[in-house]
């Protein structure tokens, strides 16, 4: 039920980070994009257990699927979250 939580919360943007940039992170972000959410991939908060080349390959594919602007750094994301610090959150 993550989908229900997302819908109930009225979220439009989803932030992705994790291990396996080229598979789990990529697939989740692509699915979000296909369901009309704005996926944000935090590039320096992702990695691949297959090494940095595979990580970067996953980012290249993600860029092609979701757009260049959807790949951000943790500093950028923290800045965005700070800007929304006063916004209500789902409890």
C-alpha positions as CSV (number, residue, x, y, z in Angstrom):
1,X,0.0,0.0,0.0
2,X,2.6,2.6,-0.7
3,X,0.4,3.6,-3.7
4,X,-2.5,4.3,-1.4
5,X,-0.3,6.3,1.0
6,X,1.0,8.4,-2.0
7,X,-2.5,9.0,-3.3
8,X,-3.9,9.8,0.1
9,X,-1.1,12.2,0.8
10,X,-1.6,14.0,-2.5
11,X,2.0,13.7,-3.3
12,X,3.2,14.6,-6.7
13,X,7.0,14.3,-6.3
14,X,8.8,11.2,-5.1
15,X,12.5,11.1,-4.1
16,X,14.6,8.0,-4.8
17,X,17.9,6.8,-3.4
18,X,19.4,3.5,-2.6
19,X,21.6,0.6,-3.7
20,X,21.3,-0.8,-7.2
21,X,20.9,2.4,-9.2
22,X,20.7,0.4,-12.4
23,X,17.8,-1.8,-11.2
24,X,15.7,-1.0,-8.1
25,X,16.2,2.8,-8.1
26,X,15.8,3.0,-11.9
27,X,12.7,0.8,-12.0
28,X,11.0,2.7,-9.2
29,X,11.7,6.1,-10.7
30,X,10.6,4.9,-14.1
31,X,7.4,3.5,-12.7
32,X,6.7,6.7,-10.8
33,X,7.2,8.7,-14.0
34,X,4.9,6.5,-15.9
35,X,2.2,7.0,-13.3
36,X,2.5,10.8,-13.6
37,X,4.6,11.5,-10.5
38,X,7.8,13.5,-10.6
39,X,10.6,11.2,-9.7
40,X,13.8,12.8,-8.2
41,X,16.9,10.6,-8.1
42,X,19.4,11.7,-5.6
43,X,22.6,10.7,-7.5
44,X,25.0,10.9,-4.6
45,X,22.7,8.9,-2.4
46,X,22.7,6.0,-4.8
47,X,25.2,3.3,-5.7
48,X,25.6,-0.1,-7.3
49,X,27.1,-3.2,-5.8
50,X,28.4,-3.9,-9.3
51,X,30.6,-0.8,-9.2
52,X,30.6,2.9,-10.2
53,X,30.4,2.2,-13.9
54,X,27.2,0.4,-13.5
55,X,25.9,3.1,-11.2
56,X,26.7,5.8,-13.8
57,X,25.1,3.6,-16.5
58,X,21.9,3.5,-14.4
59,X,21.9,7.3,-14.2
60,X,22.3,7.6,-17.9
61,X,19.3,5.4,-18.5
62,X,17.3,7.2,-15.8
63,X,18.2,10.5,-17.5
64,X,16.8,9.2,-20.8
65,X,13.6,7.9,-19.2
66,X,12.7,10.7,-16.8
67,X,14.7,13.7,-18.0
68,X,18.0,15.4,-17.0
69,X,16.4,17.7,-14.5
70,X,15.2,14.7,-12.4
71,X,18.7,13.8,-11.3
72,X,19.8,15.9,-8.4
73,X,22.3,15.9,-5.6
74,X,21.7,15.6,-1.9
75,X,22.6,19.2,-1.4
76,X,20.0,20.3,-3.9
77,X,17.3,18.0,-2.3
78,X,18.1,19.3,1.2
79,X,17.7,22.9,-0.1
80,X,14.3,22.0,-1.6
81,X,13.2,20.3,1.6
82,X,14.3,23.3,3.6
83,X,12.2,25.6,1.4
84,X,9.2,23.5,2.3
85,X,9.9,23.1,6.0
86,X,6.7,24.9,6.9
87,X,4.5,22.7,4.7
88,X,2.1,20.3,6.3
89,X,3.1,16.6,6.3
90,X,1.0,13.5,6.3
91,X,0.7,11.9,9.7
